[in-house]
């Protein structure tokens, strides 16, 4: 391990770093008000002081739009060399001053992987992609070949054909190819900016295994091929399960480093996490509510089991506890009406490189009025293709899709589109209008709604998503979470009976996710809107969907109540799905107690209730009850 | 069924295995034959060779995707070229509206076949040449790296942009937007809700790409190396020879022997 760059055990040192994406005349008045980098106005960093230890795996967390990515971009000189704005402060990274270096020069020592893998792939083949960085650094050609082999091997892509075009790879493979391309440059500091945000659980796991391997190499001075590996890794993420891999943590709040220290301490500090709008690890939250001291709070299921046994706590599964009935997050079996969607033997095919791919293969699915249902499965399993049959965006090649008993193919978009809304994963794929009001009015206007009724619907939709006051704002200047809500409002304004959500929580921080999904749950419970969500987030499924459909290779392999589905972890593993921590812990405790027919806890509330001596009043979102 | 965005068809044919430079030489030879001769009896040769090879390499589905363009170019050429061709030879078609002489017909047919030949030969090239090979071919011909890089990046991102366009279209259709309704002017305006998100997405992507490029050490001013430059194999030299022969031979036949003209 080369530590010659380090500065007394510190790989990066920032002092009084401030940054604004727009030009500011007065750098002394940074203020305290939260500024979203999307808005590109005001100071995003407001005097950051932090040290990144050498040979460490450091995670940076904070609210969405809280300046995490902005901070990372100061490490390799993107700020202030590439992104113009207002910058001040002192930075030393690997004994160099990035503010006086070109980004391309810093690239020799600092590697960066960002969330959007499509924007980072420049080669027309796997081989040229990995070779691109070393070529830019003028590495002799005879040394590039071994670097390609080693980097692909470390990234778990050793078996991939060297001439394959990046476009033909899965999302997880593309992101690992980006990793390989950066690793081939042999950086001393590796920066990862939400590298798994756009990946399914299997793709995320593959990427994380690469990160873990590199972190281990950094900590143990093991080699990566003929290279010593990076000295240090810095990861930005919203996902707490990823953050728990790190050994050092920094929490950003209000444009400053509010808390920093060993990861085990930081992630047990519930107050600090909440202040920074970072998701509290579910087991930490549960055991804190059970009254355990901070230093005893478990971060992993194994340690939680040990604590339960040592404290002689007894696990009582939901439904078997006196005075407590398990919460049903949204919609109940007794609430449901007539079948709204009836999909019979749906098959959908498409052509890829002359090969016919059967994306959906003979799926039957009935969804009743008022139901809240999740469709899960790995990337390419057919879940989104299936969901697009619900409002006629796709027609089946075989089979029939019915809405209220009528063949959707025979109904125009003017009829089915009005009643079945579809909220796409990326709100930027639909926003085009100059104001929020115009954007929200677009749908109802297309359905020929005018006058007072149009104004009333638009106002109500904006109010429902809590964007009142921003009617005249330009949607492009809003944060990602707000743009997501604009997209939802534009669908709500058509007054739909059902809404399909495609990955509703992607890119949102813990607080934004809870706010958005609570809104969806309210629509389901109070307005009776049927909700179908396509998602990779198992915690979202556990909290908000009483019923779950699992897709695998185009087929429906499971369709059952979420609680029963999560009781069968072997099947979940077979489908590349991993349950949230409360589910995993309650399943483990039930198995150890010999409770063969026990159903798991789906939330922190239920876990606490099942371990507490007395019935506990629950506080969580998503319909928790007492 | 939706269509694939790339035209490249994987294969292991002799043509597939040729080096990009050798393919460019063969394609240039076919282009030369179609360009030099006017008479349909000569122009039909590169047309048939290109079409036959295209089909043999599995490119029929690609041809189906562009068949409307080929047919349109062919038919429009047949109608338009006689207007710009000196009349000559016997009258082959006589109607109260128009008369068509032998020369006018043969020139029009030859020109239409020439343009069809260009399209199909180009299609043959991209059917058997991956983006990677195309960029490598340009580089090996001495084209500046920055230009080759731009071509390669554009080719790689084209399917991504197409995918984003499809998603935006679906997102707007789901809100009841109908691209095909209204007057011609209204139909043009109908594309605004489609184009703005596509352009905004593209602009955001370009900013991210530029940042990611610099972070990977890309600098047009700095010294760089090139990995994987390969020399031509024996079969490549044969292909280059055939292409050169077609080019030189057609010029000689046309301009020295005076054959192949109407």
Contacts between the chains, C-beta under 8 A, distances in Angstrom:
chain1	res1	chain2	res2	distance
A	73	B	211	7.8
A	76	B	215	6.0
A	78	B	211	5.7
A	78	B	214	7.0
A	78	B	215	6.7
A	82	B	210	7.7
A	82	B	211	6.0
A	82	B	214	5.7
A	83	B	211	7.6
A	102	B	214	7.8
A	102	B	219	7.2
A	103	B	211	8.0
A	103	B	214	3.9
A	103	B	215	6.1
A	104	B	214	5.4
A	104	B	217	5.0
A	104	B	218	6.3
A	104	B	219	4.0
A	104	B	222	6.5
A	107	B	214	7.2
A	107	B	215	5.7
A	107	B	216	6.1
A	107	B	217	3.7
A	108	B	217	6.7
A	110	B	215	8.0
A	111	B	215	7.6
A	112	B	212	7.6
A	112	B	215	4.4
A	114	B	208	7.1
A	114	B	212	6.4
A	116	B	205	7.5
A	116	B	208	5.7
A	118	B	157	7.9
A	118	B	160	5.4
A	118	B	205	7.3
A	119	B	205	5.4
A	119	B	208	4.1
A	119	B	209	4.6
A	119	B	212	5.6
A	120	B	209	7.6
A	120	B	212	4.4
A	120	B	216	7.7
A	121	B	156	6.8
A	122	B	149	7.4
A	122	B	152	7.5
A	122	B	153	5.9
A	122	B	156	7.3
A	122	B	209	8.0
A	122	B	213	6.9
A	122	B	216	7.4
A	122	B	218	7.9
A	123	B	132	7.6
A	123	B	152	7.6
A	123	B	156	7.7
A	124	B	130	6.9
A	124	B	131	4.1
A	124	B	132	3.7
A	124	B	134	7.7
A	124	B	135	5.5
A	124	B	152	4.9
A	124	B	155	6.7
A	124	B	156	5.8
A	125	B	130	7.3
A	125	B	132	4.0
A	127	B	227	7.8
A	127	B	228	6.7
A	128	B	132	6.2
A	128	B	135	8.0
A	128	B	227	7.6
A	128	B	228	7.3
A	131	B	227	4.1
A	131	B	228	6.9
A	132	B	216	6.2
A	132	B	218	7.8
A	133	B	216	4.8
A	133	B	217	5.7
A	134	B	225	7.6
A	134	B	227	7.3
A	135	B	224	5.3
A	135	B	225	5.3
A	135	B	226	6.3
A	135	B	227	5.8
A	136	B	216	6.1
A	136	B	217	3.6
A	136	B	218	5.1
A	136	B	219	6.8
A	136	B	222	7.3
A	136	B	224	5.6
A	137	B	217	5.1
A	137	B	224	7.9
A	138	B	222	7.3
A	138	B	223	4.8
A	138	B	224	5.5
A	138	B	225	5.1
A	139	B	225	6.1
A	140	B	225	6.3
A	141	B	225	5.4
A	141	B	226	6.7
A	141	B	227	4.9
A	141	B	228	7.5
A	141	B	229	7.7
A	144	B	225	7.3
A	144	B	227	4.3
A	145	B	227	7.2
A	148	B	227	7.9
A	163	B	130	7.3
A	163	B	132	6.6
A	165	B	6	7.7
A	165	B	8	7.8
A	165	B	130	6.2
A	165	B	131	6.4
A	165	B	132	6.7
A	165	B	156	7.7
A	166	B	156	6.8
A	167	B	6	7.0
A	167	B	156	6.5
A	167	B	159	5.5
A	167	B	160	7.5
A	181	B	216	6.9
A	182	B	216	7.3
A	185	B	216	7.2
A	185	B	217	6.6
A	349	B	1	5.2
A	350	B	1	5.1
A	350	B	2	4.3
A	350	B	3	7.9
A	351	B	1	5.4
A	351	B	2	6.7
A	351	B	3	5.7
A	351	B	4	5.3
A	351	B	61	7.8
A	352	B	4	5.1
A	353	B	4	5.5
A	353	B	6	6.8
A	353	B	8	7.7
A	353	B	9	7.3
A	353	B	10	6.5
A	354	B	4	7.1
A	354	B	9	5.8
A	354	B	10	7.9
A	354	B	58	6.6
A	354	B	61	6.0
A	356	B	1	7.3
A	388	B	170	7.3
A	391	B	174	6.1
A	393	B	170	5.0
A	393	B	173	6.7
A	393	B	174	6.0
A	397	B	1	6.7
A	413	B	173	5.9
A	413	B	174	7.7
A	413	B	176	5.9
A	413	B	178	7.2
A	414	B	176	6.1
A	417	B	173	7.3
A	417	B	174	5.9
A	417	B	175	6.8
A	417	B	176	4.7
A	418	B	176	6.6
A	421	B	174	7.2
A	422	B	170	7.9
A	422	B	171	7.5
A	422	B	174	4.1
A	424	B	167	6.7
A	424	B	170	7.6
A	424	B	171	4.8
A	424	B	174	7.8
A	426	B	167	7.7
A	428	B	197	6.2
A	428	B	200	6.3
A	428	B	201	5.8
A	428	B	204	7.3
A	429	B	164	7.0
A	429	B	167	5.0
A	429	B	168	5.0
A	429	B	171	4.9
A	429	B	197	5.5
A	429	B	201	6.9
A	430	B	168	6.9
A	430	B	171	3.9
A	430	B	172	6.4
A	430	B	175	7.2
A	430	B	197	6.1
A	431	B	197	6.3
A	431	B	200	7.7
A	432	B	192	6.7
A	432	B	193	4.7
A	432	B	196	3.7
A	432	B	197	5.3
A	432	B	200	7.9
A	442	B	175	5.9
A	442	B	177	7.5
A	442	B	193	7.0
A	443	B	175	3.9
A	443	B	176	5.9
A	446	B	175	6.0
A	446	B	176	3.3
A	446	B	177	5.4
A	446	B	178	7.3
A	447	B	176	4.9
A	476	B	200	6.8
A	490	B	175	6.4
A	491	B	175	7.2
A	494	B	175	7.3
A	494	B	176	7.3
